[in-house]
């Protein structure tokens, strides 16, 4: 490491060890596993998301909770520390001092609580506007309603049934805390509860399967049913007022079919102070060009904005033209990025699939996709249906690129990252700004229906960005792809993987290996999404070049084939904006139908090849995932005993 560290600290790569540890912070837990007295706060992990539904599901399999009108946060406590993270991983600890002060008093060694930061009125109603006002001047008035417990005293609880997790949660929360509160539920009778909530002016109900585990994805085991319609919209401009007002209305946009389109205007819900604050916030975002196409009469005199601000809007309905009827402004949403603002469409509860299953019909099931092993499209689809539950926490809700081989892997295949309109509504779009400033619709899936739609369309491989749709500018992983030259055996790759593990561990990064199903291995460090792409790429490039310069007989960081002879190419280019890497549990379009699979470092010592697993191993992969890879990038600490 002595030969590598000076290079990392040099001005040439502009990355320091402090940045490596603080700016690119992975799941920071030292090895060996900590003693109980030294447990630190658990790291951020991807939150479970709810699907919008039009009715409350019936039966005692479902429990129902109040839908709060606030900010979703994870509260992590351990030792003398406490942290608060938004749903996208932003550290907002400084905004909730009272909540964290109370959290530090919990009688636990460590815990990770999921819940909502809210401000309640005297009638027990939460208000997003009141919460925003409290964040500006009175944070002590903010309560935290906890509804799930993901980690307790170093033990992962996500595979326990929901009701067991809630029981443990209730046991650790103080009975009379003025700030930390338990979110109660009822089992069954959800329709009556929704009716009472709506009559009382509340937002709605969250319905959850009582025996569901916590997978950190939108898998259909949590549903949201709203009393009134409301969602986030992007502010794309404003119209001037002919009265003594800062503006007349805000012009709204929403991503629909991968494109940012006009969604109407909102001119109510503001007080004078909020209008002044909005004008000040919008001023540096003004531009001449229109951000969306809109009827000229609707946007006469408009001041157009770069689409960077997100507002929460309540409305009665959406017209046939796709604009809002009777909209009312509720506040800015700083916890959600504009790229992730897409039109929500309620599904009929009766047709919602069970978690991690799919109703997508697979045509041409007998078509041979892998001619050398006679594996058919139907068998490939069955594999993906089987592993959807363990694949989605890793591949869901992030921009993806597909390798499609409609006639099989031996015939024409092509790479696809945008949708021309052929995938339907189960495969979603997120608008991402390209280098030249225009926006393109990138594909993403967030449930088994979307995954299987891609398979039905001839997809074999799923490649994903190193960031989620909530904030595509911040990486949640660091990937080093160790790609051996032809002729090198797997022993060379194995040794290289352990070398990278040790280097990254010396910099404070916890890692795990992933078999790619191809020739090499990925060494992956999960990251809390704090650093942006230039910093991530600089770190990865500096490390790869340092290793290659220190050990040039075994490594190269140069893409050229001529430079790879007898060496392992350290591909650091996965760690830049727009780059993708094969997703865990994705099949590969290679002979034998291999699949990519995360493994432990202990398994890395004896595994025989990077193509060890194939599409016939779904049962074994699920069994392994039940104990080792529960929540995607958020569970790096699962690998610590093997380090």
N, C-alpha and C positions, 0 to 999 in steps of 0.2 A: 504493500500500500504506500510505502514511503516514496516510491518512484512515481506513483499515480497522483498523489495528493497535490504536489506543486503544480501540476498541469491543470488540475481542476480549479486551483486557486489563482491561476494566472489571469491577467487582464484580457487575454485573447478570447477566452470563452465567457468571461464576465459571469462566472457563477462561483459562489463560495460555499464552503461547508455549512455555514450558517443557513444559507438559502436552501441548500440540499435538505437540511433537517427541518427548518421552519417553513420556508416557502413551499416546499414540495413534501409536506408532512404526510407520511403514510400512517398505517395503523401502528402507533408508537407504543409498543410494549416490549420490554426487554426479555431476552431469553437467558436462562430458563424461565419458566412461568413464575410470576411474582408470588411472594409470600402474601397471605391474606392482609397483613397490616400495611403492605405497600401497594395495594391495588390502586391504579389510577383510573380516572374516568374512562369508560368505554368510548371507542371512536364512533364517529358518525357512520350510519349505514342507511342504505336506501329505504325510504318509508313505503309502507303498504298504501296503495291508492284505491279509491273507490270508483266504481263505474256509475254513471248516471243512469237511473232507471225511472220508469214512469209510474210504477206502483210498488207498494211495499210487498215483499215476498211473504207468502203465508206459511204457517206451520211452525212447530217448536224447534226445528233445526236452526232457526234464525233468532238472534237476539237483536234488540233495537236500542239505540242510544240517541241522545240529542245531537243534532248537527249544530256545531258552534260557528259563530261568525267572528273569526279571529285569525291569528297566525298559527299554522301548524309548526310545532317545534319539538325537537328531541332534547331532553334534559339528561345530561350525563354527569354523574357524581362519582367520586372516588377519592379516598384520603381526605385532604383538605380542599380539594378542587371541585368546581362545578362549571359546566359549559352548556350553552344553548345553541342548537343548530337549526337552521331553517330546513324546509323539506328538500331543498336543493344542495344542502351542505354548507351554506354560509354560516360563519361563526358570528352569532348575534348576542354573545354573552353580555356585552356592554349595554344592551337595550333592556335586559330583564334582571336588574340587580336584586330586586326583592324576591323574585322567584328563585334565583340561584342561592340567595342567602338562606331561604327556607330549605332548599334542596340539600344544602350542606349539613343540615341538622338531622337528616334521615338516619335511622339506626341501621345502616348498611355499610358494608365495606366498599361496594361499588354497585351502580345500577344505571340502566339506560331506560328512561321513561319516554313514551310517546304520548303526545297530547296536544292541547290547543291553548295558546295564550289569548285571554279574552278579558273584556271589561263588561261586567253584568250590571243591569239597572235594578231598581227595587222590585221589579216584577219578574226577575230571573231571566231577562232577555239579554243576549249578547249583542253588541253593536260594533261593527267594524270601524265606523267613524269615531266612536268613543275611544276605541283602542288606539287609533292613530293620534287622537288628541292626547291621550295618556302617555304615549311614547315621546311626545314632544315636551311634556312638562310635568307629568305625574306618574312615573312608572310604578310607584308603590300601589297604585289602584288596579294593577293588572293581576288577574288570577291565572292559575294554570290548572286546567282540568285534564287529568291524566286518564287515558283509556286503554293503555297497553304497557306491558313490561317486557322488554326484549332481552335484558341481561341482568343478572342479580348475583353479586358476590363472585364474579368471574365465571358464572355458569350461563351458557347460552340457553335461552328459554324459547326460542322461536319455533321449535318443533313441538312444543307442548300445545294442546288444544287451547283455543282462545279463552274459554271459561277458566281453565287452570291458571293461565297467565294473569287473568283479571283477579282471581282469588289471591294470588301472591302479591299483586299490586296493591290491593285493598289492605293487605296485612302490613305493608311497609309504610303506608301513608298515615300521617297523624289524623286522628278522628276529628279534631277541632282546629285544624290549621286554617287561618284566615286567607291563605294564599294557595297552598297545594290542596287540590280537591280531587276526589274520586268521581269519575264519570260513570254513573250507575246505568243499569240497563233493565229491560224486561225481556222475558223469553216468550215468543209468540205474541199475538194481539197487536201486531205492528200497525195495522190500519187504524185501529182506534187511537193508538198513540200519536200517529201522524195527524189525525183529525184534531185531537186536543192541542197539539203543538201549533197547528196552523191557526186555530181559533184564538190562541194566545199571542199570535203575532211572531212566533218563532220561525227559524229558518227551515227546519225540516228534520228528517230522521236519517241516521246511518244504520243500515242493517248489515249484520255480519253472521257468517256461519259459525255456530257455537263450537264446532270441533275443528275449525280451520287453523292451520299454522300460519306463521308470519313470513312471507316470502319476499317482501320488499318489491312487489310489482303489482300491476293492476290485473289480477287474475280472476276476478269475478266473485271472490268470496266476501268482498265488501261492496255494498251498494249505497248510493246516496239518492234520496228522494226528497225533492225540494217543495216547500210550500209556495214559494214564488220563484220565478225564473231569474237567475242571476249568474253571471260568469265574468271572466276577465276579457277585456278588449284592449287593443293597442290604440293609443292616441296618435293619430297621423296628421292632425292639424287643428286649427281653431278658426272660428269666424268672428269678425269684429262686431261690437255692439254699437247701436246708435244712441245708447243711453249711457249713464255714468257707471258702466260696468267694465271690468277688465277684459271680458270677451262675452260673446253671445252664447256660443256653444262649442263643445269639443267635437271634432270629427273622429269617428271611430273606425277601426279596421279589425279584421279577424282572418286568420289563416283558414282557408276552406279549399280543400282539394290541392293543398300545397301552395296556394297563391294568397297573398294578402289582398283582401277585397274590402270594399266599402260596406260598412254595417250600420250606417246611420249617424245621427248626431245626438248629443245629450246636452241639455241646457238647464237642467234642474239638479238640485241636491247640493249646491255649493253655498257656502256663506261668503261674506266679503273677504275674510282672511284667507280662506282656502283658494279663492279665485286669484288673489294677489300672489299667493305662494306658487300656484300653478303657472301664472304668467312668468314669474321669475325662473321657474324650473324649465319652462319650454323655450325661453329666449335663446339659449345657445344651440338649440336643436333646429332652428329654422333653416329652411332651404327653399329654393325657387320652384323646384320641380314638384309636381303632384305625386303623392305617395300611393294613391289608389285612384282608380277610375270611378267617377261619381257623376250623377246628374248635375249639369252646370248650375241649375237653379238652386240646388241644395248647398253648393259650396261657393257661391258668389263672394268674391273678396277674401277667399280663404288664405290663411297663413299656413303653409305646409311645414311639417316637421319630419325629421328623421325618425323612423319608428323605434323609439327607445323606451317610451313610457307605457306602463300598463295600468289600466284603471279597472276597478271592480264596478260593474253596472248592474242594477236591478231593472227588470222590464216585465211587461205583461205577456208579450208574445213576439214572435218574429213574423214579419209579413211574407207573402209569397215572393216578394222581390229580395228578401234576405236582409231587410233592415229592421231595427228595433222599434216596437211600439211602446210608448209611454216609458222611455228609459229614465233612470235617475242615477246620478253619480253617487257612489258610496265612498270612494277613496282610491289613492294610488296603491298599487301592489308592488312593493320593492322586493318581495321574495320570489317573484316569478319573472322570467325573462320573456321578452316579446316573441322570441322565436318559438316558445312553447305554447303560445296562445292560439289554440285551435277551437273551432266551433264544436261545442258539446251537443251530441244528439242522444236523447234518451232512448234506451232499448226497452222493449216490452219485457217485463219481468218474467212472464211465463216462458219466453223463448231464450232467456239467458242461459248459457251453458253452465254446467257445474265447473268448479275451478279446474284449470289446466286440462280441460277436455275441449273437443271441437265437434261442431256439427257440419263442418265443411265437407261436401261430397268430393271424393277423389275420383276423377275420370281416368279411363285407360289404365286401370290398376295392373294389368298384365304386361304393360309395355316394359321391356327390358331396359334398365337404365345403366347397369354395369354388366356389359356383355361377357367379360372374362369370368365373372362369378355368377351370372344369370340372376342378379338381384333386380327386382322389378320396381316400378314406381309405387305400387301398393305397399311393398315391403319398406321402402324408404319412408313413405308417409306414415306407416305404422310406427316406425322408429321415432319420427319427430313427434307424433301424438303421444308416445310413451314418455319421452324426455321433456316435453314442453314445460312441466312444472319446475324442473331443475335448470332448464335453459333460460327461461324468461327473466329470472333475476339478474342474469348476466347480459343478455342480448336485448331485453325489452327496454322501451323508452330511450333508445339511443339511435342516432342516424345509422342506417345500415346500407350496405351494398350487397347485391345478390349475384351469385354465379348461377345463371339459368341455362339449363341444358334440356330444352323441351323434348328432344328426340333421343336423349341419353348422352352419357359423358363422352362416348366415342365419336359423336357427331358435333355439329356446331354448338358451341357454348358462348355466352357473352356476359359481360359484367354490366349490372344495372344499378344505378343509385337514385334515379328520378322515375316518377310515374307518369306515363303518357295517358293515363286514364283507364287502364285495363285491369287494375287490381280490385276496384270496388271499395266500399266503405270500411272493410275490415282492416285494410292496410292504410295507415295514416301518413300524413305529410307534416313536416315542419319546414317552414321557410328559413333558409340560411343565406345570408348575404355573401356573395362571391367577391373576389378581389376587385372586380371592376365596378362594384357597387350595386349590381342588380341582384335580385333575389331568386333563388331556385328552390323548388320543392324537393326535399330529401325524404326518403322513405323511413318509417319506423313502425314497429309493431309493439303492442303492449299486452296481448293476450294470445291464447292458443288459437283463436279464430284467425287472427292476423298471420300467425306463423304458418298455419296450415293452408291459408290462401296462397301464400308464397310457394309452398310445396306443390299445390295444385297447378300453379302457373309454371312448373318446371324447374323450380329452384332446388339446387343441391347444396350450395354453400351459402352461409351467412357471415358476412364480414361487418364489423362495427367500428364506429369512431371510438376514440378514447375519452369521450365525454357524453353526457346525457343531454336530452332535449331541453331540460330545465335551464342549462347554461352551456351552450356548445363551445364557449370560449375558455372553459376551465377544465383541465384534464382530471379524470378520476382514476387514472392508471398510468403506469410507466411500463413500457414493454421493450425488452431487448430480445430480438429474434436472432437466434444463433443458427445460422444457415451454413452447413458444411459444404465444402467443395466435393465434387464427384470423387469417389474413391476413399474418402475419409469414413471410418467406421463410427458406430454410435458411441464407442468408448470415448472418442475425442469430444463429441458433443456433451456427453455426461460430465466429463472433467471440466469443460468450459462452463457449463451451467453452475456447477458448484463454485467455480472461481468467481462468477458474477454474483452469486448469492453472498459470498463472503465479502466482496467489495461493497455491495449495497448495504449489507448489514453493518459494516464499519461506518457507514454514513448515516446510520439510524433508520434504514428502510427495511421493513419486513417484506419478504418475497415468497412466492411459490412458483413451481415450474408447471408448465402446461405442455403436454404432448400435442403437436400440431396436426398429427395425422399425415404429415408430409415427411420431409427429411430431417427437420430440426426440432428445436425446443424453444418455447418462449419463457423467459424469466420475467415475471410480472410483479410489480410493486403496486398494490392498491394505494390510492391517494385520496385524502380529503380534498375536494375540488376548490382549491384556493389559488393556485398559480395559473397564469395564462400561457398560451402556447409558445410564445417566443422564449420564455424562461424554461419551460419544460424541454423544448427542443435543444436549447443551449446546454442544459445539464446533460441530456442524453448524448448529444454530439461530443461534448467534452470528455465524458466518461468513456465512450467507445473509442475515441481517438487516443486517449491516454492508455487504454489497455492495448491497443494495436501498437503503439510506439514502445510500450514496455516489453511486449512479447510478440515481436513481428514475425517470428517463425510459426506461430500458431494462429494469429488473429490479423484481420484487416478490417478497416472501417471504410474502405473504398468500394464503391458499387461495381466497378469494372470487373468482368469475368477474368481478365488476364491477371489481375492482382489477387485473385482468390486461390490460385493454384496451391493445393496442399494446405489451405488455411480455412478457418471459419470466419465467415463474413458476419460482423456484428451490425445487424440492421437496426439502426437507431431512428430511421426515418418514419417508423410507426408513430413516433412521438411528435407529430406536427399537425397543425390544423388541417382537417380534411382527410388525413391518412386513416386507413382502416387496418384491422387485424382480424384473423379468423376468430370467431366467437366460440367459447366453450360449448361443447356438445354438438357443434356443427359437423355434419358429414362433409367429406371431401370428394371432389370429382377425380378420384384416383383409383387405380386398380384395387379391388378388394373392399371398396366402400369403407375406408378408415374414417374415424371421427376424432376431432380434437377433444382432449380431456384433461382437466386439471388433476394433478396428483400431489402427493406430499413429498417432501425432501427425502424421507425414509424410503418411499417407493422408488424415488429417482435412483437410488443406489443399485437397484436390482432389475428395473424395468428393461425389457429387451429391445424395444424399438419405439420411435415416435409414432408408429402406426399400430401400436399394441391393441387398441380398441377399435371395433368396427360396428356397423349398424345392427348387428345381431346381439350386441352386448347391452341393450337398453336396461334390462333387469339388473345387471351387475352395476352399471353406472348409477342407477337410482339408489341402489342399496348403499353404495359408497357415499353418494351425495347426502344421504340422510344423516351421516355422522361427520362429514368433513367439509362440505361446500354449501352451506345452508343458505347464504344470502349474498352470493356473488362477490363483488369487489369489497363489500363491507366486512368480510370475515377472514381477513389475513391472520388474525390471532388464532384461528383454528389450526394453523400450521406450526405454531411455536413449539409444541412438544417434539416435533421431528427435526428441529434445527440443530 
